Amino acid sequence: MTNEPNMQLTINGRVHKFAGSLTGDQLLSELGINPALVVAEINGEVVPRDEFPTQQLTDGDILELVTIVGGG
């Protein structure tokens, strides 16, 4: 078995390569992003926040990830 990247995702306009299939939660973990602060769109469709953690991502998916920033 090899650990060479076999899945390519475009995230916020940048290509990223991963060694295997990922769910939304796994992707956010790989990117170091807190899942509670993210709104996701996959291939032009907004994914409900409660569905994204288990969403299976596939090679070639195009994602837009928007993080919510609090302030005051």
N, CA, C and O atoms as a Tripos MOL2 file, in Angstrom:
@<TRIPOS>MOLECULE
protein
  288   287    72     0     0
PROTEIN
NO_CHARGES

@<TRIPOS>ATOM
      1 N           0.8480   -1.1770    0.0000 N.3       1 MET1
      2 CA          0.0000    0.0000    0.0000 C.3       1 MET1
      3 C           0.8880    1.2330    0.0000 C.2       1 MET1
      4 O           1.9730    1.2290    0.5830 O.2       1 MET1
      5 N           0.4240    2.2870   -0.6560 N.am      2 THR2
      6 CA          1.2020    3.5130   -0.7780 C.3       2 THR2
      7 C           0.4860    4.6770   -0.1120 C.2       2 THR2
      8 O          -0.7410    4.6890   -0.0150 O.2       2 THR2
      9 N           1.2500    5.6430    0.3420 N.am      3 ASN3
     10 CA          0.6760    6.8490    0.9370 C.3       3 ASN3
     11 C           0.7170    8.0220   -0.0220 C.2       3 ASN3
     12 O           0.5310    9.1660    0.3920 O.2       3 ASN3
     13 N           0.9560    7.7570   -1.2940 N.am      4 GLU4
     14 CA          0.9760    8.8390   -2.2670 C.3       4 GLU4
     15 C          -0.4280    9.4070   -2.4200 C.2       4 GLU4
     16 O          -1.4160    8.6740   -2.3620 O.2       4 GLU4
     17 N          -0.5060   10.7300   -2.6180 N.am      5 PRO5
     18 CA         -1.8250   11.3530   -2.7750 C.3       5 PRO5
     19 C          -2.6050   10.7320   -3.9350 C.2       5 PRO5
     20 O          -2.0850   10.5770   -5.0400 O.2       5 PRO5
     21 N          -3.8550   10.3830   -3.6630 N.am      6 ASN6
     22 CA         -4.6940    9.8130   -4.7100 C.3       6 ASN6
     23 C          -6.0420   10.5160   -4.8070 C.2       6 ASN6
     24 O          -6.9130   10.1020   -5.5720 O.2       6 ASN6
     25 N          -6.2090   11.5900   -4.0210 N.am      7 MET7
     26 CA         -7.4380   12.3580   -4.1090 C.3       7 MET7
     27 C          -7.0660   13.8310   -4.1680 C.2       7 MET7
     28 O          -6.2570   14.3150   -3.3770 O.2       7 MET7
     29 N          -7.6630   14.5260   -5.1070 N.am      8 GLN8
     30 CA         -7.3990   15.9520   -5.2860 C.3       8 GLN8
     31 C          -8.6820   16.7240   -5.0340 C.2       8 GLN8
     32 O          -9.7230   16.4340   -5.6230 O.2       8 GLN8
     33 N          -8.5930   17.7120   -4.1480 N.am      9 LEU9
     34 CA         -9.7120   18.5960   -3.8540 C.3       9 LEU9
     35 C          -9.2740   20.0270   -4.1130 C.2       9 LEU9
     36 O          -8.1320   20.3900   -3.8340 O.2       9 LEU9
     37 N         -10.1740   20.8350   -4.6420 N.am     10 THR10
     38 CA         -9.9090   22.2590   -4.7720 C.3      10 THR10
     39 C         -10.6470   22.9420   -3.6340 C.2      10 THR10
     40 O         -11.8740   22.8920   -3.5500 O.2      10 THR10
     41 N          -9.8800   23.5830   -2.7570 N.am     11 ILE11
     42 CA        -10.4490   24.2070   -1.5660 C.3      11 ILE11
     43 C         -10.1510   25.6990   -1.6180 C.2      11 ILE11
     44 O          -8.9950   26.1210   -1.5950 O.2      11 ILE11
     45 N         -11.2170   26.4850   -1.6880 N.am     12 ASN12
     46 CA        -11.0860   27.9440   -1.7820 C.3      12 ASN12
     47 C         -10.1070   28.3420   -2.8810 C.2      12 ASN12
     48 O          -9.2820   29.2380   -2.7040 O.2      12 ASN12
     49 N         -10.2150   27.6590   -4.0210 N.am     13 GLY13
     50 CA         -9.4270   27.9990   -5.1920 C.3      13 GLY13
     51 C          -8.0340   27.3920   -5.2530 C.2      13 GLY13
     52 O          -7.3230   27.5990   -6.2360 O.2      13 GLY13
     53 N          -7.6250   26.6510   -4.2330 N.am     14 ARG14
     54 CA         -6.2920   26.0400   -4.2090 C.3      14 ARG14
     55 C          -6.4180   24.5240   -4.2340 C.2      14 ARG14
     56 O          -7.2650   23.9480   -3.5520 O.2      14 ARG14
     57 N          -5.5680   23.8870   -5.0250 N.am     15 VAL15
     58 CA         -5.5850   22.4290   -5.1440 C.3      15 VAL15
     59 C          -4.8260   21.8170   -3.9700 C.2      15 VAL15
     60 O          -3.7140   22.2300   -3.6420 O.2      15 VAL15
     61 N          -5.4550   20.8230   -3.3470 N.am     16 HIS16
     62 CA         -4.8460   20.0660   -2.2500 C.3      16 HIS16
     63 C          -4.9280   18.5920   -2.6120 C.2      16 HIS16
     64 O          -5.9110   18.1450   -3.2040 O.2      16 HIS16
     65 N          -3.8970   17.8390   -2.2580 N.am     17 LYS17
     66 CA         -3.8830   16.4010   -2.5260 C.3      17 LYS17
     67 C          -3.8310   15.6420   -1.2080 C.2      17 LYS17
     68 O          -3.1340   16.0300   -0.2710 O.2      17 LYS17
     69 N          -4.5900   14.5440   -1.1600 N.am     18 PHE18
     70 CA         -4.6980   13.7440    0.0570 C.3      18 PHE18
     71 C          -4.4440   12.2780   -0.2670 C.2      18 PHE18
     72 O          -4.6330   11.8350   -1.3990 O.2      18 PHE18
     73 N          -4.0110   11.5340    0.7500 N.am     19 ALA19
     74 CA         -3.6120   10.1400    0.5610 C.3      19 ALA19
     75 C          -4.7960    9.1770    0.4620 C.2      19 ALA19
     76 O          -4.6160    8.0340    0.0420 O.2      19 ALA19
     77 N          -5.9660    9.5980    0.8270 N.am     20 GLY20
     78 CA         -7.1030    8.6840    0.7610 C.3      20 GLY20
     79 C          -8.4040    9.4530    0.8350 C.2      20 GLY20
     80 O          -8.4160   10.6840    0.8230 O.2      20 GLY20
     81 N          -9.4950    8.7200    0.9110 N.am     21 SER21
     82 CA        -10.7990    9.3720    0.9720 C.3      21 SER21
     83 C         -10.9780   10.0360    2.3320 C.2      21 SER21
     84 O         -10.3890    9.6220    3.3300 O.2      21 SER21
     85 N         -11.8020   11.0730    2.3410 N.am     22 LEU22
     86 CA        -12.0330   11.8520    3.5540 C.3      22 LEU22
     87 C         -13.5040   12.1880    3.7050 C.2      22 LEU22
     88 O         -14.2440   12.2940    2.7270 O.2      22 LEU22
     89 N         -13.9100   12.3520    4.9590 N.am     23 THR23
     90 CA        -15.2080   12.9530    5.2600 C.3      23 THR23
     91 C         -14.9580   14.4240    5.5530 C.2      23 THR23
     92 O         -13.8100   14.8530    5.6610 O.2      23 THR23
     93 N         -16.0100   15.1800    5.6790 N.am     24 GLY24
     94 CA        -15.8650   16.5920    6.0000 C.3      24 GLY24
     95 C         -15.0870   16.8170    7.2810 C.2      24 GLY24
     96 O         -14.1930   17.6630    7.3190 O.2      24 GLY24
     97 N         -15.4110   16.0720    8.3370 N.am     25 ASP25
     98 CA        -14.6950   16.1940    9.6110 C.3      25 ASP25
     99 C         -13.2120   15.8810    9.4650 C.2      25 ASP25
    100 O         -12.3650   16.5870   10.0130 O.2      25 ASP25
    101 N         -12.9010   14.8220    8.7270 N.am     26 GLN26
    102 CA        -11.5030   14.4430    8.5350 C.3      26 GLN26
    103 C         -10.7420   15.5330    7.7750 C.2      26 GLN26
    104 O          -9.5870   15.8260    8.0850 O.2      26 GLN26
    105 N         -11.3940   16.1230    6.7890 N.am     27 LEU27
    106 CA        -10.7680   17.1980    6.0320 C.3      27 LEU27
    107 C         -10.4580   18.3820    6.9410 C.2      27 LEU27
    108 O          -9.3460   18.9110    6.9210 O.2      27 LEU27
    109 N         -11.4350   18.7950    7.7330 N.am     28 LEU28
    110 CA        -11.2180   19.9370    8.6160 C.3      28 LEU28
    111 C         -10.1050   19.6540    9.6140 C.2      28 LEU28
    112 O          -9.3150   20.5420    9.9340 O.2      28 LEU28
    113 N         -10.0400   18.4370   10.1010 N.am     29 SER29
    114 CA         -8.9640   18.0440   11.0090 C.3      29 SER29
    115 C          -7.6080   18.1590   10.3150 C.2      29 SER29
    116 O          -6.6520   18.6790   10.8900 O.2      29 SER29
    117 N          -7.5290   17.6690    9.0730 N.am     30 GLU30
    118 CA         -6.2820   17.7580    8.2930 C.3      30 GLU30
    119 C          -5.8540   19.2160    8.0970 C.2      30 GLU30
    120 O          -4.6630   19.5270    8.0900 O.2      30 GLU30
    121 N          -6.8360   20.0980    7.9390 N.am     31 LEU31
    122 CA         -6.5520   21.5100    7.6840 C.3      31 LEU31
    123 C          -6.4170   22.3310    8.9650 C.2      31 LEU31
    124 O          -6.0580   23.5070    8.9170 O.2      31 LEU31
    125 N          -6.7080   21.7070   10.1180 N.am     32 GLY32
    126 CA         -6.6200   22.4120   11.3930 C.3      32 GLY32
    127 C          -7.7090   23.4510   11.6000 C.2      32 GLY32
    128 O          -7.4740   24.5000   12.2010 O.2      32 GLY32
    129 N          -8.9080   23.1540   11.0960 N.am     33 ILE33
    130 CA        -10.0260   24.0920   11.1810 C.3      33 ILE33
    131 C         -11.0670   23.5500   12.1580 C.2      33 ILE33
    132 O         -11.4180   22.3700   12.1100 O.2      33 ILE33
    133 N         -11.5570   24.4110   13.0390 N.am     34 ASN34
    134 CA        -12.5930   24.0440   13.9990 C.3      34 ASN34
    135 C         -13.9150   23.8520   13.2530 C.2      34 ASN34
    136 O         -14.4250   24.8040   12.6610 O.2      34 ASN34
    137 N         -14.4810   22.6330   13.2710 N.am     35 PRO35
    138 CA        -15.7210   22.3730   12.5180 C.3      35 PRO35
    139 C         -16.9140   23.2140   12.9610 C.2      35 PRO35
    140 O         -17.8370   23.4320   12.1760 O.2      35 PRO35
    141 N         -16.9100   23.6830   14.1900 N.am     36 ALA36
    142 CA        -18.0330   24.4820   14.6830 C.3      36 ALA36
    143 C         -18.0770   25.8620   14.0420 C.2      36 ALA36
    144 O         -19.0850   26.5610   14.1430 O.2      36 ALA36
    145 N         -16.9790   26.2630   13.3780 N.am     37 LEU37
    146 CA        -16.8950   27.6060   12.8210 C.3      37 LEU37
    147 C         -16.9080   27.6400   11.3030 C.2      37 LEU37
    148 O         -16.5140   28.6380   10.6990 O.2      37 LEU37
    149 N         -17.3640   26.5430   10.6750 N.am     38 VAL38
    150 CA        -17.2720   26.4500    9.2140 C.3      38 VAL38
    151 C         -18.6330   26.2910    8.5510 C.2      38 VAL38
    152 O         -19.4980   25.5530    9.0210 O.2      38 VAL38
    153 N         -18.7900   27.0040    7.4520 N.am     39 VAL39
    154 CA        -19.9030   26.7870    6.5280 C.3      39 VAL39
    155 C         -19.2570   26.2690    5.2480 C.2      39 VAL39
    156 O         -18.2750   26.8340    4.7660 O.2      39 VAL39
    157 N         -19.8190   25.1810    4.6960 N.am     40 ALA40
    158 CA        -19.1860   24.5330    3.5460 C.3      40 ALA40
    159 C         -20.1100   24.4870    2.3420 C.2      40 ALA40
    160 O         -21.3260   24.3330    2.4540 O.2      40 ALA40
    161 N         -19.4760   24.6270    1.1840 N.am     41 GLU41
    162 CA        -20.1480   24.4570   -0.1010 C.3      41 GLU41
    163 C         -19.3300   23.4410   -0.8880 C.2      41 GLU41
    164 O         -18.1090   23.5610   -0.9900 O.2      41 GLU41
    165 N         -20.0070   22.4430   -1.4390 N.am     42 ILE42
    166 CA        -19.3250   21.4350   -2.2530 C.3      42 ILE42
    167 C         -19.9470   21.4530   -3.6410 C.2      42 ILE42
    168 O         -21.1550   21.2760   -3.8000 O.2      42 ILE42
    169 N         -19.1090   21.6670   -4.6320 N.am     43 ASN43
    170 CA        -19.5420   21.6920   -6.0280 C.3      43 ASN43
    171 C         -20.7470   22.6050   -6.2340 C.2      43 ASN43
    172 O         -21.6910   22.2650   -6.9470 O.2      43 ASN43
    173 N         -20.6910   23.7760   -5.5900 N.am     44 GLY44
    174 CA        -21.7270   24.7840   -5.7840 C.3      44 GLY44
    175 C         -22.9580   24.6310   -4.9170 C.2      44 GLY44
    176 O         -23.8790   25.4420   -5.0120 O.2      44 GLY44
    177 N         -23.0000   23.6080   -4.0690 N.am     45 GLU45
    178 CA        -24.1580   23.3770   -3.2080 C.3      45 GLU45
    179 C         -23.7770   23.5490   -1.7430 C.2      45 GLU45
    180 O         -22.8230   22.9320   -1.2710 O.2      45 GLU45
    181 N         -24.5270   24.3950   -1.0170 N.am     46 VAL46
    182 CA        -24.2800   24.5660    0.4090 C.3      46 VAL46
    183 C         -24.6580   23.2650    1.1190 C.2      46 VAL46
    184 O         -25.7240   22.6970    0.8820 O.2      46 VAL46
    185 N         -23.7670   22.8120    1.9860 N.am     47 VAL47
    186 CA        -24.0080   21.5820    2.7520 C.3      47 VAL47
    187 C         -24.4450   21.9880    4.1530 C.2      47 VAL47
    188 O         -23.7350   22.7370    4.8240 O.2      47 VAL47
    189 N         -25.6130   21.5030    4.6120 N.am     48 PRO48
    190 CA        -26.0480   21.8310    5.9730 C.3      48 PRO48
    191 C         -24.9590   21.4730    6.9880 C.2      48 PRO48
    192 O         -24.3120   20.4300    6.8890 O.2      48 PRO48
    193 N         -24.7780   22.3480    7.9460 N.am     49 ARG49
    194 CA        -23.7160   22.1850    8.9400 C.3      49 ARG49
    195 C         -23.7510   20.8180    9.6170 C.2      49 ARG49
    196 O         -22.6980   20.2350    9.8730 O.2      49 ARG49
    197 N         -24.9360   20.3010    9.9080 N.am     50 ASP50
    198 CA        -25.0210   19.0070   10.5920 C.3      50 ASP50
    199 C         -24.7300   17.8210    9.6670 C.2      50 ASP50
    200 O         -24.5280   16.7060   10.1490 O.2      50 ASP50
    201 N         -24.7040   18.0380    8.3590 N.am     51 GLU51
    202 CA        -24.4000   16.9610    7.4120 C.3      51 GLU51
    203 C         -22.9330   16.9460    6.9760 C.2      51 GLU51
    204 O         -22.4260   15.9080    6.5510 O.2      51 GLU51
    205 N         -22.2530   18.0850    7.0780 N.am     52 PHE52
    206 CA        -20.8860   18.1630    6.5790 C.3      52 PHE52
    207 C         -19.9200   17.1960    7.2700 C.2      52 PHE52
    208 O         -19.0770   16.6130    6.5870 O.2      52 PHE52
    209 N         -19.9990   16.9980    8.5910 N.am     53 PRO53
    210 CA        -19.0340   16.0980    9.2360 C.3      53 PRO53
    211 C         -18.9970   14.6990    8.6320 C.2      53 PRO53
    212 O         -17.9320   14.0830    8.5790 O.2      53 PRO53
    213 N         -20.1300   14.1890    8.1790 N.am     54 THR54
    214 CA        -20.1670   12.8260    7.6350 C.3      54 THR54
    215 C         -20.1860   12.8000    6.1080 C.2      54 THR54
    216 O         -20.2170   11.7300    5.5010 O.2      54 THR54
    217 N         -20.1690   13.9780    5.4940 N.am     55 GLN55
    218 CA        -20.1650   14.0700    4.0280 C.3      55 GLN55
    219 C         -18.9140   13.4050    3.4680 C.2      55 GLN55
    220 O         -17.7980   13.7770    3.8320 O.2      55 GLN55
    221 N         -19.0890   12.4240    2.5880 N.am     56 GLN56
    222 CA        -17.9490   11.7580    1.9430 C.3      56 GLN56
    223 C         -17.4940   12.6230    0.7740 C.2      56 GLN56
    224 O         -18.2820   12.9450   -0.1150 O.2      56 GLN56
    225 N         -16.2320   12.9920    0.7840 N.am     57 LEU57
    226 CA        -15.6750   13.7980   -0.2950 C.3      57 LEU57
    227 C         -15.1050   12.8810   -1.3620 C.2      57 LEU57
    228 O         -14.6240   11.7880   -1.0640 O.2      57 LEU57
    229 N         -15.1610   13.3310   -2.6040 N.am     58 THR58
    230 CA        -14.6650   12.5030   -3.7030 C.3      58 THR58
    231 C         -13.6460   13.2780   -4.5280 C.2      58 THR58
    232 O         -13.6380   14.5080   -4.5510 O.2      58 THR58
    233 N         -12.7970   12.5310   -5.1940 N.am     59 ASP59
    234 CA        -11.7550   13.1130   -6.0260 C.3      59 ASP59
    235 C         -12.3610   14.1170   -6.9980 C.2      59 ASP59
    236 O         -13.3370   13.8230   -7.6880 O.2      59 ASP59
    237 N         -11.7660   15.3060   -7.0400 N.am     60 GLY60
    238 CA        -12.2300   16.3390   -7.9640 C.3      60 GLY60
    239 C         -13.2430   17.3030   -7.3790 C.2      60 GLY60
    240 O         -13.6120   18.2760   -8.0360 O.2      60 GLY60
    241 N         -13.7080   17.0570   -6.1480 N.am     61 ASP61
    242 CA        -14.6690   17.9750   -5.5360 C.3      61 ASP61
    243 C         -14.0730   19.3740   -5.4280 C.2      61 ASP61
    244 O         -12.8700   19.5460   -5.2320 O.2      61 ASP61
    245 N         -14.9440   20.3630   -5.5610 N.am     62 ILE62
    246 CA        -14.5620   21.7650   -5.4000 C.3      62 ILE62
    247 C         -15.2950   22.2840   -4.1720 C.2      62 ILE62
    248 O         -16.5250   22.3000   -4.1280 O.2      62 ILE62
    249 N         -14.5270   22.7050   -3.1820 N.am     63 LEU63
    250 CA        -15.1010   23.1660   -1.9230 C.3      63 LEU63
    251 C         -14.8010   24.6300   -1.6810 C.2      63 LEU63
    252 O         -13.7350   25.1380   -2.0300 O.2      63 LEU63
    253 N         -15.7670   25.2890   -1.0780 N.am     64 GLU64
    254 CA        -15.5600   26.6230   -0.5310 C.3      64 GLU64
    255 C         -15.8380   26.4800    0.9580 C.2      64 GLU64
    256 O         -16.9290   26.0740    1.3600 O.2      64 GLU64
    257 N         -14.8530   26.8130    1.7640 N.am     65 LEU65
    258 CA        -14.9910   26.7530    3.2060 C.3      65 LEU65
    259 C         -14.9080   28.1770    3.7530 C.2      65 LEU65
    260 O         -13.9300   28.8890    3.5240 O.2      65 LEU65
    261 N         -15.9430   28.5730    4.4730 N.am     66 VAL66
    262 CA        -15.9840   29.9040    5.0600 C.3      66 VAL66
    263 C         -15.9710   29.7280    6.5690 C.2      66 VAL66
    264 O         -16.8130   29.0290    7.1320 O.2      66 VAL66
    265 N         -15.0030   30.3720    7.2210 N.am     67 THR67
    266 CA        -14.9380   30.2940    8.6660 C.3      67 THR67
    267 C         -15.5880   31.5220    9.2630 C.2      67 THR67
    268 O         -15.4390   32.6340    8.7560 O.2      67 THR67
    269 N         -16.3070   31.3060   10.3410 N.am     68 ILE68
    270 CA        -17.0050   32.3780   11.0380 C.3      68 ILE68
    271 C         -16.0420   32.9520   12.0670 C.2      68 ILE68
    272 O         -15.4520   32.2230   12.8640 O.2      68 ILE68
    273 N         -15.8960   34.2600   12.0360 N.am     69 VAL69
    274 CA        -14.9940   34.9320   12.9700 C.3      69 VAL69
    275 C         -15.8230   35.8690   13.8270 C.2      69 VAL69
    276 O         -16.5450   36.7270   13.3190 O.2      69 VAL69
    277 N         -15.7060   35.6890   15.1440 N.am     70 GLY70
    278 CA        -16.4090   36.5630   16.0720 C.3      70 GLY70
    279 C         -15.5740   37.7920   16.3630 C.2      70 GLY70
    280 O         -14.3550   37.7910   16.1940 O.2      70 GLY70
    281 N         -16.2290   38.8070   16.7890 N.am     71 GLY71
    282 CA        -15.5000   40.0220   17.1330 C.3      71 GLY71
    283 C         -16.4380   41.0080   17.7980 C.2      71 GLY71
    284 O         -17.6270   40.7570   17.9950 O.2      71 GLY71
    285 N         -15.8680   42.1000   18.1220 N.am     72 GLY72
    286 CA        -16.7230   43.0860   18.7410 C.3      72 GLY72
    287 C         -16.0230   44.3810   18.9750 C.2      72 GLY72
    288 O         -16.6220   45.3210   19.4970 O.2      72 GLY72
@<TRIPOS>BOND
     1     1     2 1
     2     2     3 1
     3     3     4 2
     4     3     5 am
     5     5     6 1
     6     6     7 1
     7     7     8 2
     8     7     9 am
     9     9    10 1
    10    10    11 1
    11    11    12 2
    12    11    13 am
    13    13    14 1
    14    14    15 1
    15    15    16 2
    16    15    17 am
    17    17    18 1
    18    18    19 1
    19    19    20 2
    20    19    21 am
    21    21    22 1
    22    22    23 1
    23    23    24 2
    24    23    25 am
    25    25    26 1
    26    26    27 1
    27    27    28 2
    28    27    29 am
    29    29    30 1
    30    30    31 1
    31    31    32 2
    32    31    33 am
    33    33    34 1
    34    34    35 1
    35    35    36 2
    36    35    37 am
    37    37    38 1
    38    38    39 1
    39    39    40 2
    40    39    41 am
    41    41    42 1
    42    42    43 1
    43    43    44 2
    44    43    45 am
    45    45    46 1
    46    46    47 1
    47    47    48 2
    48    47    49 am
    49    49    50 1
    50    50    51 1
    51    51    52 2
    52    51    53 am
    53    53    54 1
    54    54    55 1
    55    55    56 2
    56    55    57 am
    57    57    58 1
    58    58    59 1
    59    59    60 2
    60    59    61 am
    61    61    62 1
    62    62    63 1
    63    63    64 2
    64    63    65 am
    65    65    66 1
    66    66    67 1
    67    67    68 2
    68    67    69 am
    69    69    70 1
    70    70    71 1
    71    71    72 2
    72    71    73 am
    73    73    74 1
    74    74    75 1
    75    75    76 2
    76    75    77 am
    77    77    78 1
    78    78    79 1
    79    79    80 2
    80    79    81 am
    81    81    82 1
    82    82    83 1
    83    83    84 2
    84    83    85 am
    85    85    86 1
    86    86    87 1
    87    87    88 2
    88    87    89 am
    89    89    90 1
    90    90    91 1
    91    91    92 2
    92    91    93 am
    93    93    94 1
    94    94    95 1
    95    95    96 2
    96    95    97 am
    97    97    98 1
    98    98    99 1
    99    99   100 2
   100    99   101 am
   101   101   102 1
   102   102   103 1
   103   103   104 2
   104   103   105 am
   105   105   106 1
   106   106   107 1
   107   107   108 2
   108   107   109 am
   109   109   110 1
   110   110   111 1
   111   111   112 2
   112   111   113 am
   113   113   114 1
   114   114   115 1
   115   115   116 2
   116   115   117 am
   117   117   118 1
   118   118   119 1
   119   119   120 2
   120   119   121 am
   121   121   122 1
   122   122   123 1
   123   123   124 2
   124   123   125 am
   125   125   126 1
   126   126   127 1
   127   127   128 2
   128   127   129 am
   129   129   130 1
   130   130   131 1
   131   131   132 2
   132   131   133 am
   133   133   134 1
   134   134   135 1
   135   135   136 2
   136   135   137 am
   137   137   138 1
   138   138   139 1
   139   139   140 2
   140   139   141 am
   141   141   142 1
   142   142   143 1
   143   143   144 2
   144   143   145 am
   145   145   146 1
   146   146   147 1
   147   147   148 2
   148   147   149 am
   149   149   150 1
   150   150   151 1
   151   151   152 2
   152   151   153 am
   153   153   154 1
   154   154   155 1
   155   155   156 2
   156   155   157 am
   157   157   158 1
   158   158   159 1
   159   159   160 2
   160   159   161 am
   161   161   162 1
   162   162   163 1
   163   163   164 2
   164   163   165 am
   165   165   166 1
   166   166   167 1
   167   167   168 2
   168   167   169 am
   169   169   170 1
   170   170   171 1
   171   171   172 2
   172   171   173 am
   173   173   174 1
   174   174   175 1
   175   175   176 2
   176   175   177 am
   177   177   178 1
   178   178   179 1
   179   179   180 2
   180   179   181 am
   181   181   182 1
   182   182   183 1
   183   183   184 2
   184   183   185 am
   185   185   186 1
   186   186   187 1
   187   187   188 2
   188   187   189 am
   189   189   190 1
   190   190   191 1
   191   191   192 2
   192   191   193 am
   193   193   194 1
   194   194   195 1
   195   195   196 2
   196   195   197 am
   197   197   198 1
   198   198   199 1
   199   199   200 2
   200   199   201 am
   201   201   202 1
   202   202   203 1
   203   203   204 2
   204   203   205 am
   205   205   206 1
   206   206   207 1
   207   207   208 2
   208   207   209 am
   209   209   210 1
   210   210   211 1
   211   211   212 2
   212   211   213 am
   213   213   214 1
   214   214   215 1
   215   215   216 2
   216   215   217 am
   217   217   218 1
   218   218   219 1
   219   219   220 2
   220   219   221 am
   221   221   222 1
   222   222   223 1
   223   223   224 2
   224   223   225 am
   225   225   226 1
   226   226   227 1
   227   227   228 2
   228   227   229 am
   229   229   230 1
   230   230   231 1
   231   231   232 2
   232   231   233 am
   233   233   234 1
   234   234   235 1
   235   235   236 2
   236   235   237 am
   237   237   238 1
   238   238   239 1
   239   239   240 2
   240   239   241 am
   241   241   242 1
   242   242   243 1
   243   243   244 2
   244   243   245 am
   245   245   246 1
   246   246   247 1
   247   247   248 2
   248   247   249 am
   249   249   250 1
   250   250   251 1
   251   251   252 2
   252   251   253 am
   253   253   254 1
   254   254   255 1
   255   255   256 2
   256   255   257 am
   257   257   258 1
   258   258   259 1
   259   259   260 2
   260   259   261 am
   261   261   262 1
   262   262   263 1
   263   263   264 2
   264   263   265 am
   265   265   266 1
   266   266   267 1
   267   267   268 2
   268   267   269 am
   269   269   270 1
   270   270   271 1
   271   271   272 2
   272   271   273 am
   273   273   274 1
   274   274   275 1
   275   275   276 2
   276   275   277 am
   277   277   278 1
   278   278   279 1
   279   279   280 2
   280   279   281 am
   281   281   282 1
   282   282   283 1
   283   283   284 2
   284   283   285 am
   285   285   286 1
   286   286   287 1
   287   287   288 2
@<TRIPOS>SUBSTRUCTURE
     1 MET1         2 RESIDUE 1 A MET
     2 THR2         6 RESIDUE 1 A THR
     3 ASN3        10 RESIDUE 1 A ASN
     4 GLU4        14 RESIDUE 1 A GLU
     5 PRO5        18 RESIDUE 1 A PRO
     6 ASN6        22 RESIDUE 1 A ASN
     7 MET7        26 RESIDUE 1 A MET
     8 GLN8        30 RESIDUE 1 A GLN
     9 LEU9        34 RESIDUE 1 A LEU
    10 THR10       38 RESIDUE 1 A THR
    11 ILE11       42 RESIDUE 1 A ILE
    12 ASN12       46 RESIDUE 1 A ASN
    13 GLY13       50 RESIDUE 1 A GLY
    14 ARG14       54 RESIDUE 1 A ARG
    15 VAL15       58 RESIDUE 1 A VAL
    16 HIS16       62 RESIDUE 1 A HIS
    17 LYS17       66 RESIDUE 1 A LYS
    18 PHE18       70 RESIDUE 1 A PHE
    19 ALA19       74 RESIDUE 1 A ALA
    20 GLY20       78 RESIDUE 1 A GLY
    21 SER21       82 RESIDUE 1 A SER
    22 LEU22       86 RESIDUE 1 A LEU
    23 THR23       90 RESIDUE 1 A THR
    24 GLY24       94 RESIDUE 1 A GLY
    25 ASP25       98 RESIDUE 1 A ASP
    26 GLN26      102 RESIDUE 1 A GLN
    27 LEU27      106 RESIDUE 1 A LEU
    28 LEU28      110 RESIDUE 1 A LEU
    29 SER29      114 RESIDUE 1 A SER
    30 GLU30      118 RESIDUE 1 A GLU
    31 LEU31      122 RESIDUE 1 A LEU
    32 GLY32      126 RESIDUE 1 A GLY
    33 ILE33      130 RESIDUE 1 A ILE
    34 ASN34      134 RESIDUE 1 A ASN
    35 PRO35      138 RESIDUE 1 A PRO
    36 ALA36      142 RESIDUE 1 A ALA
    37 LEU37      146 RESIDUE 1 A LEU
    38 VAL38      150 RESIDUE 1 A VAL
    39 VAL39      154 RESIDUE 1 A VAL
    40 ALA40      158 RESIDUE 1 A ALA
    41 GLU41      162 RESIDUE 1 A GLU
    42 ILE42      166 RESIDUE 1 A ILE
    43 ASN43      170 RESIDUE 1 A ASN
    44 GLY44      174 RESIDUE 1 A GLY
    45 GLU45      178 RESIDUE 1 A GLU
    46 VAL46      182 RESIDUE 1 A VAL
    47 VAL47      186 RESIDUE 1 A VAL
    48 PRO48      190 RESIDUE 1 A PRO
    49 ARG49      194 RESIDUE 1 A ARG
    50 ASP50      198 RESIDUE 1 A ASP
    51 GLU51      202 RESIDUE 1 A GLU
    52 PHE52      206 RESIDUE 1 A PHE
    53 PRO53      210 RESIDUE 1 A PRO
    54 THR54      214 RESIDUE 1 A THR
    55 GLN55      218 RESIDUE 1 A GLN
    56 GLN56      222 RESIDUE 1 A GLN
    57 LEU57      226 RESIDUE 1 A LEU
    58 THR58      230 RESIDUE 1 A THR
    59 ASP59      234 RESIDUE 1 A ASP
    60 GLY60      238 RESIDUE 1 A GLY
    61 ASP61      242 RESIDUE 1 A ASP
    62 ILE62      246 RESIDUE 1 A ILE
    63 LEU63      250 RESIDUE 1 A LEU
    64 GLU64      254 RESIDUE 1 A GLU
    65 LEU65      258 RESIDUE 1 A LEU
    66 VAL66      262 RESIDUE 1 A VAL
    67 THR67      266 RESIDUE 1 A THR
    68 ILE68      270 RESIDUE 1 A ILE
    69 VAL69      274 RESIDUE 1 A VAL
    70 GLY70      278 RESIDUE 1 A GLY
    71 GLY71      282 RESIDUE 1 A GLY
    72 GLY72      286 RESIDUE 1 A GLY
